[in-house]
Amino acid sequence: MQRIRLRYTKRGRLRFTSHRDFQRAFERALRRAEVPMAYSAGFTPHPKVSYANAAPTGTGSEAEYLEIALTAARDPEKLRILLDESLPTGLDVVDAVEARTSGLADRLTASVWELRLDGVDPADADRAVEAFNKADAVEVQRMAKNGVRTFDARAAVVQLETHSEPADRPTDQPCAILRLVVRHVTPAVRPDDVLSGLRAVADLAPPVPAAVTRLAQGLLDEETGTVTDPLAPDREAAQAPTTAEPAAAAKAPA
């Protein structure tokens, strides 16, 4: 059985698709592309697809991950192209590798998010970010299945800073861009929780909903605060020579 790991995006209007909507679209794409899927056992077999840490509905993403199991080997890049052509524009399969290591989900320990706050003056955003970063804790509330839950949104935030807006913007309306690196913890701290925290510590309230995009997710480098590519170990394993190859080379006549 071959396992393939894929990175896909949610762009444009497709950011508003739910995870269940994507699951249905992806299973249709598997059938259209005639992928030799492995299926679960039982009365209602399902294709073996493992989804990892999907982005919330309404947020865009450049870094969503899943893994599929096949009954016959396929070239990862050719498979990627077939699946990408079978999905609607906006749900784009942008990377594929053969799984040669274990624990993909264990390597998704943090995310990098971009928050676009239209109508917010960058100077106001700077002050709010400074107040948030200086706080020891920032309690926010979120409606959960069992009622309102209060938790600290500050502890999971590795980095929060403002970024400059491009100079050639088509409008003169103010806009603040925030870049957020957040650990994956329980309960999960989402970008909207951080926005609630900014409102709590600095009364920052964007006049329109923020446009939120996940730029990356992967293993957090604690020293640098950066998030690494979770598919890199599989690429490195594929490129590493097997132990048999050096032995064969040593025995080969000069």
C-alpha positions in Angstrom: 0.0 0.0 0.0 1.4 3.4 -1.0 0.7 6.6 1.0 0.7 10.0 -0.6 0.7 13.3 1.3 -0.8 16.3 -0.3 -0.8 20.1 0.4 -3.8 22.0 -0.9 -5.2 25.5 -0.7 -8.5 27.3 0.0 -8.5 30.5 -2.0 -11.0 33.2 -3.0 -14.7 32.3 -2.4 -13.7 28.7 -1.7 -12.5 29.9 1.8 -16.1 29.7 2.8 -16.4 26.0 2.2 -16.7 23.9 5.3 -14.4 21.0 6.0 -17.2 18.6 5.2 -17.8 20.4 1.9 -14.2 19.9 1.0 -14.3 16.2 2.0 -17.2 15.6 -0.4 -15.5 17.6 -3.2 -12.2 15.7 -2.7 -13.9 12.3 -2.8 -15.5 13.2 -6.1 -12.1 14.3 -7.4 -10.7 11.0 -6.4 -13.3 9.2 -8.4 -12.9 11.5 -11.4 -9.1 11.0 -11.4 -9.6 7.3 -11.1 -7.2 7.1 -8.2 -6.8 3.5 -6.9 -7.9 4.2 -3.4 -7.6 1.8 -0.5 -10.9 1.5 1.5 -11.8 0.9 5.1 -13.4 -2.3 6.1 -17.0 -2.7 7.5 -20.5 -2.2 6.2 -19.9 1.3 4.8 -16.4 1.4 3.4 -14.8 4.8 2.9 -11.7 5.8 1.1 -8.7 6.0 3.4 -8.1 9.7 3.6 -6.5 11.3 6.7 -7.1 15.0 7.2 -4.9 17.0 9.4 -5.9 20.2 11.3 -8.2 21.8 8.8 -8.6 25.6 8.8 -11.8 27.1 10.2 -14.6 27.8 7.8 -14.3 31.3 6.3 -10.5 31.5 6.5 -8.3 31.1 3.5 -5.3 28.8 3.5 -2.1 28.1 1.5 -1.2 25.1 3.7 -3.8 22.4 4.3 -2.6 18.8 4.5 -4.0 15.3 4.0 -2.8 11.8 3.4 -4.3 9.1 1.1 -3.7 5.4 0.9 -3.5 3.7 -2.5 -3.7 0.0 -3.5 -1.4 0.6 -6.5 1.7 2.9 -6.7 1.4 6.2 -8.5 3.8 9.0 -9.3 3.0 11.7 -6.7 3.4 14.6 -9.2 1.2 13.0 -11.9 -1.4 12.2 -9.2 -1.2 15.8 -8.0 -2.0 17.2 -11.4 -4.9 14.8 -11.9 -6.5 15.8 -8.6 -5.9 19.5 -9.1 -7.7 19.3 -12.5 -10.6 17.5 -10.8 -11.1 20.1 -8.1 -12.7 23.6 -8.5 -10.4 26.5 -8.9 -9.6 27.7 -5.4 -9.2 24.2 -4.0 -5.8 23.7 -5.5 -3.5 20.7 -4.9 0.0 22.3 -4.9 2.3 19.7 -3.6 2.5 15.9 -3.3 5.1 13.5 -1.8 5.2 9.8 -1.1 5.0 9.2 2.7 8.3 7.8 3.7 8.2 8.9 7.4 5.6 8.6 10.2 3.8 11.2 12.1 2.6 13.9 9.7 0.0 15.2 12.2 2.7 15.3 14.9 4.7 17.8 12.7 1.8 20.2 12.5 2.5 22.0 15.8 2.1 25.7 14.7 0.5 27.9 12.0 1.4 31.2 10.4 -1.6 33.4 9.8 -2.1 36.7 8.0 -4.9 39.0 9.2 -6.0 41.8 6.9 -7.9 44.5 8.8 -9.5 46.8 6.3 -10.5 50.2 7.8 -8.0 49.9 10.6 -5.2 52.5 10.8 -1.8 50.8 11.0 -0.7 53.0 13.9 -3.8 51.8 15.9 -2.8 48.2 15.1 0.7 48.8 16.2 -0.5 50.0 19.6 -2.9 47.1 20.0 -0.2 44.6 19.0 2.3 46.1 21.5 -0.3 45.9 24.3 -1.1 42.3 23.5 2.5 41.3 23.4 3.2 42.9 26.7 0.3 41.2 28.5 1.1 38.2 30.6 -2.3 36.7 29.8 -5.3 37.8 27.6 -8.5 36.1 28.5 -11.1 35.7 25.8 -14.4 33.9 25.5 -15.7 31.5 22.8 -19.0 29.7 22.5 -18.5 26.0 22.8 -20.8 23.0 22.7 -21.1 23.1 26.5 -21.6 26.9 26.7 -19.3 29.9 26.9 -15.6 28.9 27.5 -13.0 31.3 28.8 -9.3 30.8 28.0 -6.0 32.6 27.6 -5.3 33.6 24.0 -1.8 35.0 24.8 0.1 31.9 25.9 -0.2 30.2 22.5 1.0 33.2 20.5 4.7 32.9 19.5 4.8 36.0 17.4 2.4 38.8 16.6 3.5 41.8 14.5 2.3 44.3 11.9 3.3 44.3 8.3 3.4 47.1 5.8 0.7 47.3 3.1 1.9 47.4 -0.5 2.4 51.0 -1.7 0.3 50.5 -4.9 -3.0 49.8 -3.1 -6.0 50.6 -5.3 -7.7 52.5 -2.4 -6.8 55.2 0.0 -8.8 53.5 2.9 -6.6 52.5 5.8 -5.6 48.9 6.2 -3.5 47.1 8.8 -1.8 43.7 8.1 -1.0 41.4 11.0 1.3 38.4 10.9 0.6 35.8 13.6 2.5 32.6 14.6 0.5 30.5 17.0 1.1 27.1 18.6 -1.5 24.4 18.1 -2.7 23.8 21.7 -5.9 22.7 23.4 -8.2 24.5 23.4 -7.1 25.8 19.9 -6.3 29.5 19.7 -7.7 30.8 16.4 -7.0 34.1 14.7 -10.5 35.3 15.7 -9.5 34.6 19.3 -6.5 36.8 18.9 -8.7 39.5 17.4 -10.9 39.2 20.5 -7.8 39.6 22.6 -6.7 42.8 20.7 -10.2 44.2 21.4 -9.9 43.3 25.0 -6.5 44.9 25.6 -6.7 47.9 23.3 -10.3 48.2 22.1 -9.2 47.4 18.5 -12.4 46.6 16.6 -12.2 46.4 12.8 -15.2 47.9 11.1 -15.5 44.9 8.7 -14.6 41.2 9.3 -10.9 40.5 9.0 -9.7 38.6 5.9 -7.7 35.7 7.4 -5.3 33.4 5.5 -3.1 30.6 6.8 0.2 31.0 5.1 2.0 27.9 6.6 1.7 25.2 9.1 4.3 22.7 10.3 6.8 22.1 13.0 7.7 25.1 15.2 11.3 25.9 15.5 11.4 27.1 19.1 14.8 28.9 18.6 13.8 31.0 15.6 10.0 31.1 15.9 9.7 29.9 12.3 7.4 27.1 11.0 9.1 24.5 8.9 7.7 22.5 5.9 6.1 19.3 7.2 6.7 17.4 4.0 10.4 18.1 4.0 11.3 14.9 5.9 9.6 12.8 3.2 11.5 14.6 0.4 14.7 14.1 2.3 14.0 10.4 2.8 13.2 9.9 -0.9 16.5 11.5 -1.9 18.7 9.7 0.6 20.5 6.7 -0.9 19.6 3.3 0.5 22.2 1.3 2.5 22.4 -1.2 -0.4 23.6 1.4 -2.9 26.9 2.4 -1.1 27.7 -1.3 -0.7 27.0 -2.1 -4.3 29.2 0.9 -5.3 32.1 -0.3 -3.1 32.0 -3.8 -4.7 31.8 -2.5 -8.3 35.1 -2.9 -10.3 37.1 0.2 -10.9 
